[in-house]
Amino acid sequence: MAQYSRDAESAAIMALAPVIPVLTVHSVEDGLGQARALAAGGLLAIEVTLRTPSALAAIAAIAKAVPHAVVGAGTITTPGQIGEAVAAGARFLVSPGATRALAEAAAAAPVPFLPGCATASEAMALREFGFRALKLFPAEAVGGAKLLASLAAPLADLRFCPTGGIDLAKARDYLALPNVACVGGSWMLPKEALAKGDYATVERLAREAARLKRGGG
């Protein structure tokens, strides 16, 4: 069984900002607009979900045009997507969950990988592959901050990036926990603003998110 060996790199990605924004892009131009605004606001780790036809091209464009940001690919659900995303320029990868086949491929990935889990058993299974940094998804639906607080003692060596249903207020509760390194979310990307190309609002909300404190401080 392959053992994951990029924990330090994963931790560095999670340390870039208290929030990893989760983007769904509908065109390359839209992806660039979102990424530039987010990076200007201080959110430097940017996850582009592979949910739209433009996602891979947007990742490539962001990697080239916004070099001070660290662009990653989310919604990795098959081993084959790992190579596609890395070839496009993704510098980290995120999955909503992890089958055994995906976990094995993720452990051997050439860039940091945050695999998703929803239960203590799933987190423990991923730990057997060597992962110490995990995504909790869908965070609010599976127990949220209360679940993570209950996992802090028995799984003390794991750190989480909870994602799913989190807004600015909820982010504070998560970030106060000792086992939460950052949170994932898209509240700083309101659909109304994106529909109008209002990236100034995105930058303002990103700046607000970037000021969130870890550890309850």
KELUMZA-502224 format. One record per residue (C-alpha): residue number from 1; residue in one letter; chain; x, y, z. Coordinates in Angstrom, 2 decimals. Example, Ala and Ser with C-alpha at 12.3 -4.5 7.8 and 13.67 -1.06 7.14 Angstrom:
2
     i   aa   ch        xx        yy        zz
     1    a    A     12.30     -4.50      7.80
     2    s    A     13.67     -1.06      7.14
***
This chain:
217
     i   aa   ch        xx        yy        zz
     1    m    A      0.00      0.00      0.00
     2    a    A      1.37      3.39     -1.04
     3    q    A      2.10      5.74      1.85
     4    y    A      1.48      9.45      1.55
     5    s    A      4.65     11.49      2.07
     6    r    A      3.59     15.11      1.43
     7    d    A      2.18     16.05      4.83
     8    a    A      4.48     19.05      5.21
     9    e    A      3.43     20.36      1.81
    10    s    A     -0.24     19.81      2.63
    11    a    A      0.21     21.68      5.90
    12    a    A      1.88     24.55      4.05
    13    i    A     -1.09     24.85      1.67
    14    m    A     -3.53     24.89      4.59
    15    a    A     -1.43     27.54      6.35
    16    l    A     -1.55     30.03      3.48
    17    a    A     -4.84     31.52      4.71
    18    p    A     -7.62     30.58      7.13
    19    v    A     -9.96     29.94      4.20
    20    i    A     -9.56     28.02      0.96
    21    p    A    -12.16     29.45     -1.44
    22    v    A    -13.98     26.87     -3.55
    23    l    A    -14.63     28.04     -7.10
    24    t    A    -17.08     26.79     -9.70
    25    v    A    -16.07     28.48    -12.94
    26    h    A    -18.19     28.88    -16.05
    27    s    A    -15.47     30.24    -18.32
    28    v    A    -11.74     30.87    -18.25
    29    e    A    -12.39     34.60    -17.93
    30    d    A    -14.70     34.01    -14.97
    31    g    A    -12.09     31.83    -13.29
    32    l    A     -9.40     34.45    -13.78
    33    g    A    -11.63     37.19    -12.42
    34    q    A    -12.45     35.20     -9.32
    35    a    A     -8.85     34.14     -8.72
    36    r    A     -7.42     37.63     -9.12
    37    a    A     -9.96     39.08     -6.69
    38    l    A     -9.44     36.33     -4.14
    39    a    A     -5.66     36.61     -4.25
    40    a    A     -5.85     40.39     -3.98
    41    g    A     -7.97     39.90     -0.87
    42    g    A     -5.38     37.62      0.71
    43    l    A     -6.80     34.17     -0.03
    44    l    A     -3.88     32.58     -1.84
    45    a    A     -4.84     28.89     -1.93
    46    i    A     -7.63     28.59     -4.50
    47    e    A     -9.57     25.41     -5.23
    48    v    A    -11.22     25.15     -8.64
    49    t    A    -13.76     22.34     -8.70
    50    l    A    -13.77     19.98    -11.66
    51    r    A    -17.52     20.37    -12.07
    52    t    A    -17.63     22.40    -15.27
    53    p    A    -16.13     22.02    -18.75
    54    s    A    -14.01     25.14    -18.23
    55    a    A    -12.35     23.97    -15.01
    56    l    A     -9.09     22.55    -16.34
    57    a    A     -8.55     25.44    -18.76
    58    a    A     -9.26     27.90    -15.94
    59    i    A     -6.70     26.17    -13.72
    60    a    A     -4.10     26.48    -16.46
    61    a    A     -4.91     30.16    -16.97
    62    i    A     -4.83     30.95    -13.24
    63    a    A     -1.51     29.14    -12.80
    64    k    A     -0.02     31.32    -15.54
    65    a    A     -1.70     34.67    -14.91
    66    v    A     -1.95     34.68    -11.08
    67    p    A      1.42     33.17    -10.10
    68    h    A      1.32     34.47     -6.51
    69    a    A     -1.76     32.30     -5.91
    70    v    A     -1.60     28.54     -5.39
    71    v    A     -4.28     27.02     -7.57
    72    g    A     -5.61     23.54     -6.89
    73    a    A     -8.23     21.21     -8.31
    74    g    A    -11.20     20.02     -6.31
    75    t    A    -13.87     17.38     -6.80
    76    i    A    -11.25     14.78     -7.70
    77    t    A    -13.29     11.58     -7.79
    78    t    A    -11.24      9.24    -10.00
    79    p    A     -7.52      8.40    -10.22
    80    g    A     -7.44      9.58    -13.83
    81    q    A     -8.32     13.12    -12.84
    82    i    A     -5.11     13.41    -10.83
    83    g    A     -2.89     13.44    -13.90
    84    e    A     -5.24     15.74    -15.82
    85    a    A     -5.34     18.29    -13.04
    86    v    A     -1.59     18.26    -12.44
    87    a    A     -0.94     18.60    -16.17
    88    a    A     -3.21     21.66    -16.20
    89    g    A     -1.14     23.28    -13.47
    90    a    A     -2.90     22.32    -10.24
    91    r    A     -0.51     22.55     -7.28
    92    f    A     -2.76     20.69     -4.86
    93    l    A     -5.75     18.36     -5.12
    94    v    A     -8.90     17.88     -3.07
    95    s    A    -11.49     15.11     -3.11
    96    p    A    -14.99     14.95     -1.58
    97    g    A    -14.34     11.40     -0.39
    98    a    A    -11.97      8.54     -1.04
    99    t    A    -12.47      5.03     -2.35
   100    r    A     -9.57      2.65     -1.80
   101    a    A     -8.47      3.07     -5.42
   102    l    A     -8.53      6.86     -5.15
   103    a    A     -6.72      6.81     -1.80
   104    e    A     -3.95      4.68     -3.28
   105    a    A     -3.60      7.02     -6.25
   106    a    A     -3.74     10.08     -3.99
   107    a    A     -0.97      8.70     -1.79
   108    a    A      1.28      8.58     -4.86
   109    a    A      0.18     11.93     -6.33
   110    p    A      2.98     14.33     -7.30
   111    v    A      1.35     17.28     -5.49
   112    p    A     -0.28     17.67     -2.05
   113    f    A     -3.64     15.93     -1.75
   114    l    A     -6.44     16.59      0.78
   115    p    A     -8.73     13.56      0.67
   116    g    A    -12.28     13.90      1.92
   117    c    A    -13.90     12.04      4.78
   118    a    A    -17.19     12.24      6.64
   119    t    A    -16.72      9.90      9.61
   120    a    A    -14.14      8.82     12.17
   121    s    A    -13.78      5.46     10.39
   122    e    A    -13.07      7.14      7.05
   123    a    A    -10.52      9.45      8.69
   124    m    A     -8.80      6.45     10.31
   125    a    A     -8.72      4.58      6.99
   126    l    A     -7.03      7.54      5.32
   127    r    A     -4.57      7.79      8.19
   128    e    A     -3.50      4.20      7.38
   129    f    A     -2.43      5.51      3.96
   130    g    A     -0.30      8.13      5.70
   131    f    A     -2.62     11.12      5.39
   132    r    A     -2.65     13.54      8.32
   133    a    A     -4.40     16.48      6.61
   134    l    A     -7.97     15.76      5.57
   135    k    A    -11.04     17.49      4.22
   136    l    A    -14.25     17.00      6.21
   137    f    A    -17.14     17.01      3.73
   138    p    A    -19.99     17.87      3.73
   139    a    A    -19.04     19.45      7.04
   140    e    A    -22.31     20.94      8.27
   141    a    A    -24.37     17.96      7.12
   142    v    A    -22.24     15.37      8.95
   143    g    A    -21.93     17.06     12.32
   144    g    A    -19.89     20.16     11.75
   145    a    A    -17.81     21.72     14.51
   146    k    A    -19.28     19.39     17.13
   147    l    A    -18.05     16.34     15.21
   148    l    A    -14.57     17.77     14.80
   149    a    A    -14.41     18.73     18.47
   150    s    A    -15.23     15.15     19.39
   151    l    A    -12.48     13.83     17.09
   152    a    A     -9.76     16.10     18.45
   153    a    A     -8.73     13.82     21.32
   154    p    A     -8.96     10.31     19.78
   155    l    A     -7.49     11.44     16.42
   156    a    A     -5.13     14.07     17.78
   157    d    A     -2.60     13.73     14.95
   158    l    A     -5.10     14.71     12.23
   159    r    A     -5.84     18.20     10.95
   160    f    A     -8.93     19.09      8.96
   161    c    A    -10.20     21.52      6.36
   162    p    A    -13.98     21.35      6.87
   163    t    A    -15.96     22.30      3.77
   164    g    A    -19.66     22.34      2.97
   165    g    A    -22.30     24.70      4.29
   166    i    A    -19.83     27.04      5.99
   167    d    A    -20.26     30.80      6.05
   168    l    A    -18.29     33.57      7.75
   169    a    A    -19.96     33.13     11.14
   170    k    A    -19.62     29.34     11.15
   171    a    A    -16.02     29.61      9.99
   172    r    A    -15.11     31.28     13.28
   173    d    A    -16.46     28.30     15.25
   174    y    A    -14.47     25.83     13.17
   175    l    A    -11.25     27.82     13.25
   176    a    A    -11.39     27.95     17.06
   177    l    A    -10.87     24.17     17.16
   178    p    A     -7.32     22.83     17.64
   179    n    A     -7.66     20.27     14.84
   180    v    A     -8.89     22.71     12.18
   181    a    A     -6.12     24.23     10.07
   182    c    A     -8.43     26.11      7.69
   183    v    A    -11.93     25.94      6.25
   184    g    A    -13.21     25.70      2.70
   185    g    A    -16.08     27.79      1.45
   186    s    A    -17.61     29.90     -1.28
   187    w    A    -19.49     32.55      0.68
   188    m    A    -17.03     35.17     -0.58
   189    l    A    -18.17     34.35     -4.12
   190    p    A    -21.86     35.40     -4.11
   191    k    A    -23.70     34.40     -7.26
   192    e    A    -25.23     37.85     -7.61
   193    a    A    -21.82     39.50     -7.68
   194    l    A    -20.36     36.96    -10.10
   195    a    A    -23.32     37.32    -12.45
   196    k    A    -22.53     41.03    -12.75
   197    g    A    -18.78     40.58    -12.93
   198    d    A    -18.52     42.42     -9.61
   199    y    A    -15.12     41.17     -8.55
   200    a    A    -14.63     44.16     -6.23
   201    t    A    -17.21     42.60     -3.92
   202    v    A    -15.37     39.28     -4.12
   203    e    A    -12.12     40.99     -3.13
   204    r    A    -13.80     42.77     -0.21
   205    l    A    -15.33     39.54      1.10
   206    a    A    -12.04     37.70      0.57
   207    r    A    -10.21     40.33      2.60
   208    e    A    -12.73     39.86      5.40
   209    a    A    -12.26     36.09      5.30
   210    a    A     -8.48     36.40      5.28
   211    r    A     -8.65     38.27      8.61
   212    l    A    -10.24     35.32     10.40
   213    k    A     -8.15     34.05     13.29
   214    r    A     -7.17     30.46     13.93
   215    g    A     -7.29     28.96     17.40
   216    g    A    -10.06     31.25     18.55
   217    g    A     -7.77     34.26     18.66
***
